[in-house]
């Protein structure tokens, strides 16, 4: 019987929330790719099996599901802008603070 491939997820932003989310996905058996502006924050996660992406575009391309726990919609857009051409067909879950209109604007942009 063929073995099923592990589901893939990418976490963009490794503050306290992003790190906790990445740990949860790793614990659940997901192939977890991580990226942060400060690459050193990925160290503990890569030691636990996460894949560190060198840049945001590589992180986005790593899987169909992106979890983006950044401060606000502006930070999300700034982080994703270099990878904008790669967003088509991916699910982006933004966990930023903001208004419903800001969320709609970000969704329209993505």
DOSE-70561 format. One record per residue: residue number from 1; x, y, z of N, C-alpha, C, CB in turn. Coordinates in Angstrom, 3 decimals, m for minus. Glycine has a CB too. Example, Ala and Ser with C-alpha at 12.3 -4.5 7.8 and 13.67 -1.06 7.14 Angstrom:
residues 2
NODE	pavex	n.x	n.y	n.z	ca.x	ca.y	ca.z	c.x	c.y	c.z	cb.x	cb.y	cb.z
NODE	1	13.190	m5.690	7.800	12.300	m4.500	7.800	13.200	m3.300	7.800	11.308	m4.473	9.046
NODE	2	12.850	m2.250	7.080	13.670	m1.060	7.140	12.900	0.030	7.870	14.084	m0.598	5.725
END
This chain:
residues 110
NODE	pavex	n.x	n.y	n.z	ca.x	ca.y	ca.z	c.x	c.y	c.z	cb.x	cb.y	cb.z
NODE	1	0.844	m1.173	0.000	0.000	0.000	0.000	0.894	1.243	0.000	m0.963	m0.005	1.223
NODE	2	0.553	2.224	m0.831	1.347	3.447	m0.920	1.141	4.293	0.335	0.970	4.254	m2.188
NODE	3	2.223	4.866	0.811	2.148	5.731	1.983	1.721	7.124	1.547	3.508	5.780	2.730
NODE	4	0.831	7.719	2.303	0.327	9.051	1.988	1.356	10.103	2.408	m1.034	9.304	2.690
NODE	5	1.578	11.079	1.538	2.527	12.155	1.836	1.980	13.025	2.964	2.806	13.014	0.572
NODE	6	2.876	13.510	3.793	2.477	14.391	4.891	1.930	15.689	4.316	3.673	14.673	5.846
NODE	7	0.858	16.216	4.907	0.356	17.517	4.448	1.394	18.602	4.719	m0.987	17.867	5.144
NODE	8	1.346	19.663	3.901	2.343	20.737	4.000	1.705	22.039	4.461	3.041	20.948	2.652
NODE	9	2.449	22.771	5.250	2.018	24.077	5.726	3.244	24.974	5.823	1.285	23.970	7.103
NODE	10	3.033	26.258	5.621	4.095	27.248	5.783	3.652	28.266	6.822	4.435	27.945	4.428
NODE	11	4.562	28.581	7.731	4.316	29.603	8.744	5.242	30.776	8.435	4.552	29.047	10.208
NODE	12	4.660	31.951	8.213	5.431	33.157	7.918	5.355	34.083	9.121	4.905	33.868	6.630
NODE	13	6.412	34.127	9.887	6.450	34.939	11.092	6.608	34.046	12.307	5.185	35.799	11.215
NODE	14	7.717	34.191	12.989	8.028	33.295	14.104	8.143	34.022	15.434	9.311	32.559	13.826
NODE	15	7.173	34.873	15.696	7.057	35.432	17.035	6.488	34.344	17.935	6.158	36.720	17.050
NODE	16	5.986	34.730	19.081	5.450	33.724	20.012	4.300	32.931	19.397	4.976	34.398	21.301
NODE	17	3.384	33.611	18.719	2.262	32.898	18.125	2.710	32.005	16.973	1.213	33.883	17.639
NODE	18	3.520	32.529	16.072	3.970	31.747	14.931	4.772	30.523	15.341	4.793	32.604	14.017
NODE	19	5.624	30.684	16.343	6.417	29.556	16.830	5.514	28.487	17.435	7.451	30.029	17.867
NODE	20	4.534	28.895	18.233	3.606	27.934	18.832	2.799	27.203	17.760	2.660	28.646	19.810
NODE	21	2.367	27.930	16.746	1.607	27.312	15.653	2.490	26.322	14.907	1.060	28.390	14.679
NODE	22	3.720	26.699	14.632	4.637	25.795	13.932	4.861	24.518	14.748	5.986	26.499	13.657
NODE	23	5.057	24.650	16.056	5.211	23.463	16.917	3.985	22.556	16.807	5.430	23.883	18.394
NODE	24	2.796	23.142	16.814	1.567	22.352	16.740	1.482	21.584	15.423	0.343	23.258	16.900
NODE	25	1.824	22.227	14.313	1.788	21.538	13.024	2.855	20.441	12.959	1.990	22.542	11.876
NODE	26	4.045	20.717	13.472	5.084	19.683	13.516	4.614	18.486	14.344	6.398	20.257	14.101
NODE	27	4.033	18.758	15.496	3.541	17.685	16.364	2.447	16.861	15.698	3.019	18.265	17.666
NODE	28	1.678	17.496	14.807	0.590	16.807	14.107	1.074	16.083	12.854	m0.497	17.798	13.733
NODE	29	2.372	16.158	12.568	2.919	15.418	11.432	2.952	16.154	10.111	2.154	14.201	11.252
NODE	30	2.710	17.442	10.124	2.767	18.227	8.890	4.211	18.492	8.493	2.009	19.554	9.055
NODE	31	4.451	18.532	7.185	5.740	19.003	6.683	5.657	20.524	6.799	6.041	18.512	5.170
NODE	32	6.388	21.087	7.729	6.247	22.491	8.102	7.445	23.298	7.624	6.087	22.632	9.618
NODE	33	7.157	24.303	6.803	8.176	25.234	6.348	7.991	26.526	7.130	8.089	25.479	4.800
NODE	34	9.098	27.117	7.548	9.038	28.355	8.327	9.908	29.422	7.685	9.482	28.109	9.781
NODE	35	9.484	30.668	7.892	10.266	31.816	7.429	10.025	32.963	8.397	9.883	32.223	5.958
NODE	36	11.068	33.720	8.632	10.990	34.913	9.464	12.052	35.888	8.964	11.193	34.571	10.989
NODE	37	11.781	37.187	9.108	12.787	38.182	8.707	14.097	37.952	9.438	12.279	39.605	8.980
NODE	38	14.036	37.527	10.686	15.229	37.184	11.457	15.389	35.673	11.392	15.129	37.688	12.948
NODE	39	16.273	35.206	10.537	16.414	33.772	10.271	16.745	32.959	11.514	17.480	33.551	9.237
NODE	40	17.441	33.540	12.466	17.846	32.800	13.660	16.654	32.268	14.454	18.694	33.685	14.549
NODE	41	15.492	32.898	14.313	14.314	32.440	15.044	13.851	31.058	14.590	13.186	33.435	14.879
NODE	42	14.317	30.593	13.446	13.909	29.284	12.934	14.710	28.141	13.542	14.051	29.254	11.432
NODE	43	15.797	28.428	14.250	16.708	27.402	14.740	16.078	26.285	15.534	17.722	28.025	15.558
NODE	44	15.288	26.628	16.542	14.661	25.601	17.375	13.714	24.749	16.541	13.904	26.243	18.556
NODE	45	12.973	25.387	15.651	12.005	24.656	14.832	12.688	23.737	13.829	11.099	25.630	14.099
NODE	46	13.780	24.186	13.232	14.472	23.306	12.293	15.085	22.117	13.026	15.560	24.081	11.530
NODE	47	15.507	22.312	14.260	16.027	21.198	15.053	14.938	20.161	15.320	16.605	21.711	16.382
NODE	48	13.686	20.601	15.285	12.560	19.699	15.508	11.975	19.156	14.205	11.480	20.412	16.291
NODE	49	12.569	19.519	13.069	12.122	18.954	11.796	11.517	19.916	10.807	11.156	17.922	12.058
NODE	50	11.368	21.178	11.165	10.840	22.156	10.209	11.884	22.436	9.136	10.432	23.473	10.927
NODE	51	11.411	22.879	7.999	12.281	23.290	6.901	12.334	24.811	6.922	11.768	22.745	5.508
NODE	52	13.520	25.376	6.938	13.661	26.833	6.925	13.794	27.304	5.486	14.888	27.287	7.770
NODE	53	12.930	28.220	5.078	13.012	28.818	3.746	13.930	30.026	3.814	11.601	29.220	3.215
NODE	54	14.790	30.159	2.827	15.734	31.271	2.803	15.071	32.613	2.528	16.788	31.017	1.771
NODE	55	13.947	32.587	1.809	13.237	33.828	1.523	11.740	33.559	1.483	13.717	34.447	0.188
NODE	56	10.957	34.625	1.482	9.509	34.483	1.563	8.941	33.791	0.334	8.858	35.840	1.736
NODE	57	9.521	34.001	m0.834	9.015	33.339	m2.035	9.185	31.837	m1.927	9.729	33.863	m3.284
NODE	58	10.333	31.374	m1.484	10.544	29.932	m1.296	9.571	29.381	m0.258	12.001	29.644	m0.866
NODE	59	9.303	30.161	0.778	8.364	29.719	1.812	6.961	29.562	1.232	8.345	30.716	2.989
NODE	60	6.516	30.542	0.461	5.190	30.481	m0.143	5.097	29.301	m1.101	4.868	31.793	m0.876
NODE	61	6.119	29.080	m1.879	6.109	27.992	m2.859	6.156	26.607	m2.210	7.281	28.145	m3.805
NODE	62	6.475	26.524	m0.932	6.648	25.233	m0.266	5.346	24.476	m0.023	7.338	25.439	1.037
NODE	63	4.226	25.146	m0.062	2.992	24.426	0.215	1.744	25.209	m0.095	2.963	24.017	1.628
NODE	64	0.603	24.539	m0.021	m0.660	25.173	m0.386	m1.308	25.997	0.717	m1.611	24.137	m0.823
NODE	65	m0.837	25.842	1.958	m1.452	26.526	3.086	m0.432	27.418	3.768	m2.038	25.517	4.084
NODE	66	m0.744	28.718	3.847	0.140	29.695	4.489	m0.552	30.246	5.723	0.520	30.846	3.508
NODE	67	0.119	30.156	6.850	m0.368	30.756	8.083	0.521	31.976	8.335	m0.337	29.727	9.304
NODE	68	m0.099	33.147	8.474	0.670	34.385	8.566	0.286	35.136	9.851	0.428	35.279	7.310
NODE	69	0.935	34.803	10.974	0.644	35.470	12.238	1.521	36.704	12.445	0.832	34.501	13.395
NODE	70	1.219	37.749	11.699	1.967	39.004	11.822	1.072	40.066	12.457	2.487	39.483	10.431
NODE	71	1.668	41.167	12.854	0.998	42.174	13.671	m0.265	42.761	13.051	1.945	43.272	13.959
NODE	72	m0.176	43.205	11.802	m1.308	43.905	11.201	m1.319	43.657	9.694	m1.242	45.427	11.506
NODE	73	m2.413	44.036	9.021	m2.504	43.792	7.580	m1.355	44.410	6.779	m3.810	44.327	7.064
NODE	74	m0.851	45.546	7.219	0.288	46.158	6.527	1.524	45.277	6.585	0.601	47.520	7.128
NODE	75	1.778	44.682	7.742	2.927	43.788	7.890	2.750	42.528	7.052	3.130	43.416	9.364
NODE	76	1.517	42.032	6.977	1.246	40.842	6.155	1.531	41.152	4.693	m0.225	40.364	6.331
NODE	77	0.997	42.260	4.219	1.194	42.623	2.809	2.673	42.878	2.519	0.358	43.872	2.448
NODE	78	3.359	43.574	3.416	4.786	43.839	3.219	5.576	42.529	3.135	5.331	44.719	4.364
NODE	79	5.250	41.584	3.998	5.963	40.300	3.989	5.660	39.509	2.722	5.588	39.470	5.223
NODE	80	4.406	39.527	2.270	4.000	38.708	1.120	4.277	39.357	m0.230	2.540	38.397	1.218
NODE	81	4.470	40.650	m0.263	4.613	41.358	m1.535	5.670	40.737	m2.473	4.971	42.801	m1.262
NODE	82	6.871	40.372	m1.990	7.842	39.774	m2.916	7.375	38.450	m3.519	9.151	39.558	m2.203
NODE	83	6.444	37.788	m2.853	5.972	36.489	m3.322	4.584	36.570	m3.953	5.955	35.502	m2.174
NODE	84	4.086	37.771	m4.191	2.724	37.949	m4.707	2.418	37.096	m5.938	2.500	39.396	m5.044
NODE	85	3.319	36.972	m6.916	2.996	36.150	m8.084	2.785	34.668	m7.761	4.090	36.280	m9.100
NODE	86	3.231	34.228	m6.595	3.129	32.817	m6.208	1.894	32.519	m5.359	4.369	32.404	m5.451
NODE	87	1.096	33.516	m5.032	m0.031	33.311	m4.126	m1.227	32.622	m4.769	m0.464	34.620	m3.572
NODE	88	m1.348	32.699	m6.082	m2.504	32.102	m6.762	m2.631	30.625	m6.410	m2.386	32.273	m8.289
NODE	89	m3.839	30.226	m6.036	m4.111	28.830	m5.733	m3.741	28.399	m4.326	m3.397	27.981	m6.692
NODE	90	m3.227	29.303	m3.523	m2.854	28.972	m2.149	m3.876	29.565	m1.174	m1.427	29.493	m1.827
NODE	91	m3.997	28.931	m0.033	m4.855	29.448	1.024	m3.981	30.227	1.991	m5.627	28.297	1.754
NODE	92	m4.342	31.495	2.196	m3.594	32.359	3.099	m4.471	32.635	4.319	m3.165	33.694	2.390
NODE	93	m3.987	32.231	5.484	m4.697	32.484	6.732	m3.939	33.575	7.469	m4.826	31.180	7.606
NODE	94	m4.483	34.780	7.434	m3.865	35.912	8.102	m4.400	36.035	9.522	m4.113	37.208	7.317
NODE	95	m3.512	36.091	10.481	m3.909	36.195	11.882	m3.528	37.555	12.455	m3.266	35.076	12.706
NODE	96	m3.665	38.588	11.640	m3.261	39.937	12.024	m4.390	40.673	12.727	m2.808	40.723	10.802
NODE	97	m4.005	41.655	13.539	m4.971	42.580	14.119	m5.424	43.533	13.028	m4.365	43.358	15.331
NODE	98	m6.688	43.882	13.035	m7.169	44.847	12.065	m8.674	44.844	11.993	m6.585	44.567	10.706
NODE	99	m9.181	45.678	11.121	m10.629	45.801	10.950	m11.114	44.811	9.894	m11.014	47.249	10.552
NODE	100	m12.406	44.544	9.867	m12.944	43.694	8.803	m12.627	44.253	7.410	m14.457	43.542	8.971
NODE	101	m12.691	45.575	7.253	m12.383	46.169	5.945	m10.929	45.943	5.564	m12.690	47.669	5.952
NODE	102	m10.022	46.069	6.530	m8.611	45.791	6.241	m8.429	44.339	5.804	m7.734	46.089	7.478
NODE	103	m9.145	43.427	6.427	m9.063	42.014	6.039	m9.585	41.821	4.618	m9.862	41.130	7.026
NODE	104	m10.699	42.475	4.288	m11.239	42.370	2.920	m10.267	42.964	1.901	m12.608	43.084	2.822
NODE	105	m9.670	44.094	2.231	m8.716	44.734	1.317	m7.505	43.825	1.083	m8.257	46.104	1.881
NODE	106	m7.011	43.222	2.154	m5.869	42.321	2.022	m6.227	41.098	1.204	m5.362	41.898	3.393
NODE	107	m7.415	40.567	1.424	m7.883	39.402	0.638	m7.999	39.757	m0.838	m9.250	38.897	1.167
NODE	108	m8.523	40.931	m1.141	m8.642	41.366	m2.541	m7.273	41.511	m3.179	m9.405	42.696	m2.633
NODE	109	m6.317	42.043	m2.424	m4.962	42.178	m2.953	m4.338	40.810	m3.223	m4.087	42.974	m1.980
NODE	110	m4.491	39.918	m2.268	m3.870	38.575	m2.398	m4.489	37.814	m3.539	m4.017	37.764	m1.096
END
